[in-house]
Amino acid sequence: MITHLRRAWKRATASADDSSVRLDCPVLLLQSDDWGRVGVRDREGYEELRGSGIQLGEGPYDFYSMETADDLQALSEVLKKHHDSVGRNPAIVMNFVLANVAFDRSLDSSTDAISLLPLTSGLPAGWRRPRLFDAYRQGIEQGVFFPALHGLTHFCSRAITRELQEGGERALLLLKMWRAQTPYIYRRMPWIGYEYWDPAQQPENRFLALQDQRVSISKAAEIFKTFFSSAAFSACAPGYRANADTLTAWSEAGVRVVQHGPGQNKAPHLDRQGMLHTFRNVEIEPAIAATDVESLVQSAEECFRSGIPVVASMHSINFHSTIRDFRTSSLAVLDEFLGKIEQRWPNLLYAHDADLFRIVTEGVYSAKGTEVEVGVTTMKAAK
């Protein structure tokens, strides 16, 4: 697994008022990042970058482009094959980036400002994804996709603006990529940071100030509500980089579920603001690392035995097929994993983030108009 996915993101320390929970039956969630975010612009864009002197092909994210309607259809078909003990399909929580770089306007800017294009206005010039937005909405209506908030951007705008103003080699690399309608390739330019986190600053100053985070999160939440006709209920910070200010801004925007990255096998907990924190504990990432399904099932068993829901991480790159076909092998792994989980735990429940919040706060799970009671044990954090 690539290094930055292993790092635990900074967050508010759990207080004595936090309550962790255990469940009396196996519950499984799928959480996935980077939806709606453009990368390398298809095979033509890939060759254009290579022609400009950028060496590609050394890592999986060199082949990250963007999902297509066909990719979503294939994912939907696998999810609809599977059912839990009360007849519900698994639903994948899709964390969306709500704006992309408007490449033409950014290249023409005389102020070194980054111009953004919200998803509500479509994709950047040069990008073609027929029926994609319809495919998002269809999956949501069918109950196999659950949209959530990732961010306005994935990168730190302050970091990029600074490099553009300095006009050095980093700025030249950015402009070269933008001319090919590619925003960045992170492994080549980690100095772009993550939306709320600027790596060039001293450790104590890397997170943006509360007001700056409020502005970004408020804009993203507004676009989200317009695009999906509903408010964002769950959020995951780009790069898992969030702090107490991020939580405050999310709470003000109506977010009630906080997604944490992998690395800690912790039970979900409710914080003092009434926000439920979830922690990813099974990584299904065939596009990024070799994956053994039986090992994944064993990891799931450890969670279920402890009364902790399985929160599986599976980034959007696993379902891409445009430049390199990650989709076929990834869907085979997901299909096998879900099948084995259903076979070993016949009382399994599939949930998305809003379902889990209701289970924790109300002790019920809704399936086809029926309320299913789920036993929840709450434990206060030690003082």
Summary of the structure (lengths in Angstrom):
residues: 383
radius of gyration: 20.3
end to end distance: 35.1
largest distance: 61.3
contacts: 1315
relative contact order: 0.21
helix: 40%
strand: 18%
